[in-house]
């Protein structure tokens, strides 16, 4: 399967956000320092603005205000302990397309092709150099879409990651944020 990247941008919070560091607990220090990848597939609903990238990015920018740690970077304090720098540097948002149909994934059993649907992160540089959240929206020939998410494990657990994705979805649909995040 061939994936063509159309655009790669950094999306920052729509408003200024608090600038500080979030301390990581001893349990947080035990989790692998990698991005956990998930993919979400959607069939086209026939709407002309189905998964419109500009709407997704605007909603993402707005959601990053209350979820501002997502737009930060990983770093170390003066003792070398990992922490999250809440600096508003933003998240990676990639728009891509494929000539393949979603059906090429069959029953969606994990396979190497799925990794093409989530942005890769270069861990060879300083830990503060890469976004903690990377996103890729891939449009398929059949009209379907895949949202690929890479969320750094230090930043959120599974429930918090789903809270973020669901809130982003709500705001994209014009709803307000009903449950604010806990930092």
RAGIHU-V189118 format. One record per backbone hydrogen bond with DSSP energy under -0.5 kcal/mol. NH is the residue of the N-H (numbers start at 1). CO is the residue of the C=O. E is the energy in kcal/mol with one decimal. If there is no record, write none. Layout:
<<NH | CO | E> <NH | CO | E>>
This chain:
<<3 | 1 | -0.5> <4 | 97 | -3.1> <5 | 3 | -0.6> <6 | 4 | -0.5> <6 | 95 | -2.8> <7 | 95 | -1.8> <9 | 93 | -2.6> <11 | 9 | -0.6> <11 | 91 | -2.8> <12 | 10 | -0.5> <14 | 61 | -2.3> <20 | 18 | -0.7> <20 | 86 | -0.9> <22 | 84 | -2.7> <23 | 21 | -0.6> <24 | 82 | -0.8> <29 | 25 | -1.4> <30 | 26 | -0.5> <30 | 27 | -1.3> <31 | 27 | -0.7> <31 | 28 | -0.6> <34 | 32 | -1.6> <36 | 34 | -0.5> <36 | 151 | -3.0> <37 | 35 | -0.5> <38 | 149 | -2.4> <40 | 147 | -2.1> <42 | 145 | -2.8> <50 | 47 | -1.6> <52 | 49 | -1.5> <56 | 52 | -2.3> <57 | 53 | -2.6> <58 | 54 | -2.2> <59 | 55 | -2.5> <60 | 56 | -2.5> <61 | 57 | -2.6> <62 | 58 | -1.9> <63 | 59 | -2.6> <64 | 60 | -2.1> <65 | 62 | -1.1> <66 | 62 | -0.6> <67 | 63 | -2.0> <68 | 65 | -0.9> <70 | 67 | -2.0> <71 | 68 | -1.5> <72 | 69 | -1.8> <73 | 85 | -2.1> <74 | 127 | -0.7> <75 | 83 | -2.6> <77 | 81 | -2.6> <80 | 77 | -2.1> <83 | 75 | -2.3> <84 | 22 | -2.2> <85 | 73 | -3.5> <85 | 83 | -0.6> <86 | 20 | -3.2> <86 | 84 | -0.8> <87 | 85 | -1.4> <89 | 71 | -0.7> <90 | 71 | -2.1> <91 | 11 | -2.4> <92 | 133 | -1.7> <93 | 9 | -3.0> <94 | 135 | -2.4> <95 | 7 | -3.0> <96 | 137 | -2.9> <97 | 4 | -2.2> <98 | 139 | -2.4> <99 | 2 | -0.5> <104 | 101 | -1.8> <105 | 102 | -2.5> <106 | 103 | -2.1> <108 | 105 | -2.1> <114 | 111 | -1.4> <115 | 111 | -0.5> <115 | 112 | -1.1> <116 | 113 | -1.3> <117 | 114 | -1.8> <118 | 115 | -1.1> <123 | 121 | -0.9> <125 | 122 | -0.7> <129 | 126 | -2.2> <130 | 127 | -0.6> <132 | 72 | -0.9> <134 | 150 | -2.7> <135 | 92 | -2.5> <136 | 148 | -2.3> <137 | 94 | -3.0> <138 | 136 | -0.6> <138 | 146 | -2.7> <139 | 96 | -2.5> <139 | 137 | -0.5> <140 | 144 | -2.9> <141 | 98 | -0.7> <141 | 100 | -1.5> <143 | 140 | -2.1> <145 | 42 | -2.6> <146 | 138 | -2.2> <147 | 40 | -2.9> <148 | 136 | -3.4> <148 | 146 | -0.7> <149 | 38 | -3.1> <150 | 134 | -2.9> <151 | 36 | -2.2> <152 | 132 | -3.0> <153 | 34 | -3.0> <155 | 152 | -1.6> <156 | 152 | -1.0> <161 | 157 | -2.4> <162 | 158 | -2.3> <163 | 159 | -2.1> <164 | 160 | -2.2> <165 | 161 | -2.5> <166 | 162 | -3.0> <167 | 163 | -2.2> <168 | 164 | -2.7> <169 | 165 | -2.4> <170 | 166 | -2.4> <171 | 167 | -2.6> <172 | 168 | -2.4> <173 | 169 | -1.6> <174 | 171 | -1.5> <175 | 170 | -2.7> <178 | 176 | -0.6> <180 | 178 | -0.5>>
